[in-house]
């Protein structure tokens, strides 16, 4: 079977034709989302991207959106696309493409993709975190995505962790992603070093022995560990799978993260399983298509 997966981002739309037996992306395209022109234009462009990859018999279309999505496929809001509040993306795309369409939060879909085809295949229950511009989370419980009563469980990036902290894109203050995301690492590094840097540069400078960069990195990883500790104390899942740009830092990120998280959980567990995701940049397309598995 084949399905089309559409990964909607703040600046781009990625679409692909996916083999649902293997998770292989058979055809792929990326186009600008033109988010400043409003939801209707963006959905027209999503439909255009889907048509570019259509081939053969298709069971359906899946859409991943960067924000909470309810059970009817309505995007409730998203901080990275202006005007996206209560947008019925699944019905609108079904009308445009004349194909059955489902939609969900992009982190939920990444979690499902990693469970079906990637690093989470051995686990029945796990967290998937994407740590990049922000922090997204998908929760799989007993081999099913846990979406919660309203359909928007997993908005862990917006857990408040710092009282009177920085304002977040969601409008609240002190959210987890304001201190632990790739954006937060870059911002803290720029303030510490007195010049613009991003998270990748902070990891590189820390590897070269820069003490200020290492301090910034240690604090951010500690915040990630604290957040994971809270999640594990509530859910006690088998593993954590981490994707996104920060995860590509490798051992410089994962080794201290495991150590710090285990330190916070030591009175409860003897080990923590925290692994990098395997599906890379195509995880959004694969996960959206995998709504039909």
N, C-alpha and C positions, 0 to 999 in steps of 0.2 A: 504493500500500500504506500501511497505517497500523499503528503499534505504540504501546504504552503505555510511557512512560518514568517511572520512579520515582527521585527524588533524595532519598536518606536523609541527613539531617543530625543534628547533636547535639540540636537543639531542635525541628526541624520536618521534615515530609515533604511534598515537592512531587511531584505527579503530573500527567501531561499526556498527551493523545492527540495523536500527532505524525504528520503527513504525511511519509512517508519519501522522497518525490520532491523536496520543497521544503524540508524542515526546519521547516515552519510548525507551531506549537503550536495545535491546533484547539480544545481544551478544556483547562482547567487548574484545579487545586485545591491548596490548602496547608492542612495541619492540623498541630497539635502532635504531636511524636513520642512524648511521654510516656516518654522513655528510661529514667527512674528505675524503671519498672515491669517492666523486663526484656525480653529479645529476643522472647519469644512475643507479648507485648502489642504491641510495636512492629510486628512482622510482621502481626498482625491489623489494625493501623491502616494499614499500607501497603496491605493488600488492600482495606480500606474506601476509601482514597483512589483506588486504581485503578478500583474499581467506579463511583465518582462520575464518572469521565471516559470510561467505556466507551461506544462507539457504533459500530455497523456492524461490518464484518468486520475482525478484528485479527490480524495475523500472529504477534505474540508480545509478551512483556513484558520490559523491560530494567530492571535495578536498579543504581544507582550507590551505593556504600558508602564512607564516609570511613575507609578503612584498606585494608591488603593483602587481596586476594581471589585465591584459587587458581583453577586451570582448571576445577574442579568447581563453581564458584560458591559456595565456602565463604569467609565472612569470617573471616580468621585472628585478627584483633584490631582494635580501634579505641579510641583513647584518649578519645574523646568520648561513648561510650555504655557504660555499666556492664554487665558480664556478657557482652559480645560477644567471645567467644573460640571459634573453630572452629564458627561458626554456619552451617549449610547453607542460606543464604538463598535461593538459586535453587530448590533442590528444595522448600523449604517454601512459597515463593510459588507455585510451579507447582501444588502440591497445593491451596492455598487458592483460586486463581483458575481452575484447570483450563485453563490456557493455557501453552504452552511459554515458559520463562523463562530468561534469562541474566543474569549479574551480573558486575560488574567494579568496580575502584577508580574513584572519582569523577573523579580527575584524568585517568586514562586515557580516560574517556568524554568529558570536556571536550575533550581533545586531538582525539579522533576527530570530535566535533561541529564543532570549528573547522576541521578538515581537510575534512569533507564539505560544510559550509554557511557557514563563516566566514572569518576572517582568514588561515587557513593553506591555503586552496585552491590557491595557486600553488606550494606546496612539497611535495616528496616526502618530505623528512626534516626534522624540527624538534622542538624542545622546546616543551611547553606548561607554563607555571608558573601556579599560582594562589597569589597572595600576599594573605592576609587574616588570619584567626585563626592559621593556621599556613602552611606552604608545602607544596603538593602539586605533583607533576610527572607529566606523561604524555610518553612518548617515541614518536614515529612515525618508523620507519625504512623507507624505500622503500615508502611508502604502506600500511604495516601498523603497528599498535600493537605496540611491543616490550614484552612482559610478562616476559621472563626465564625461566629454567629452572623456577622454582617458581611463576611467575605473579604475583610482586609486585615486579618491577623499577620503578624510578622513585620510590622512597622517599627522594628527595633532601633533603627537609626534615629528615631525621634523619641526614644526613651530619654527623659531628663536625667542627666548624671552630674551636672554642675549647677549648683544654686547660683542664680544671678550671672549665668554664663553668657556666652556670645549669642546673638540672635541667629536663629536657624532659618533656612529657606522656608520652613513650614510655618513660620511666624512665632514659634515658641523660643525659649531661651535655654541654653545649656544642654541641648540634645547631644546624644552620643556621637553623632557624625560631626559635630562642631569641634570635637577634640580628638577623634580617632580615625577620620577619613584621610584619604590622600590629600584632599584639599586642605584639611586642618594641618597636616604635616608640613605642607608647603608654606602655609601662612605662618605657622609658628617658626619655621626655619628662616623665612624672610625677615621676621621680626628679630630673631636672635642674631642673624648674621648681618643685618642692615642692608640687604640687597635682595632683589627678587630671585627666588629659587622655587623649584617644585619638589614633590616628594622623591622623585627619582634622584635628583641632585643631592638631597639630604642623605639618602642611602649611600650614594657614591662617596660623599664627603666623610661620612662616618666610617666607611671602609678604609679611607685614607688616613684615619686617625684624628679627624677634626673633632675636638672635644665638645664644641657647641652643637654641632650637628648630631653627635652621639647622644647628647642630653635631650635634644628635641625628640629623637627617635625613641629613646628609652621611655620618655613620658607618654608618647603616643601608643607604643606597644603596651604599656601598663594600662592605659585606658581601654584598649581592645581586650586585654585579659580580664579586667574588671567587668566589662560588659558580658563577656563569655561566661564568667563565673556566675553572674546573676542569672543568665539564661539556663545554665546547667543546674543550678540549685532549684530552679523552678520545674525543669523538664527532665533532667537526668537522661539525656539521649546518648546514643552510642558514639557519635562522632560529630565533628564540625568540619565542613568542607568550605574552603575560602577561595574565592575567585576575585576578579577585578585587578586593576593595575598594581596595587600594593602587593598582591600575592606573588607577582613576578619577581619580587626582590629575593626570593629563595630563602636559604638558611638564615640570612641576616634578619629576616622577619620571623620565620617559623620556629627556629630554635629558641630564641628568648621568649616568644609568645607561649610556647608549650611550657617552658620553665616557670614563667610567671603565673600562668593559669593553674598549673599543678600546685604551685605554692599556695594559691588562694583556696584550692580544693583539697589540699593534702589530708585534712582530717576526715574526708569523705571517700576519696578514691586513691588508687595507687598509680594510675596512669590517665592521661588524656590523649585522645586521638584527634589531632588537628592536621588536616591534609590539604594540599593545594588542589584546586579543581583541575580537570583534565581537558575540558572541551574548548578552552580559549575563547576567542572573539566570536565564534559561531554558536556559543551556548544559547544566546537569545533566540536565534532562528530555530535551532533544534528544539528548544523547550516549547516555543510557541506551536510548532508543528506537532510536537508530542502531546498536546492537548487532545489529539485524536487517537491516542493509544490507551 
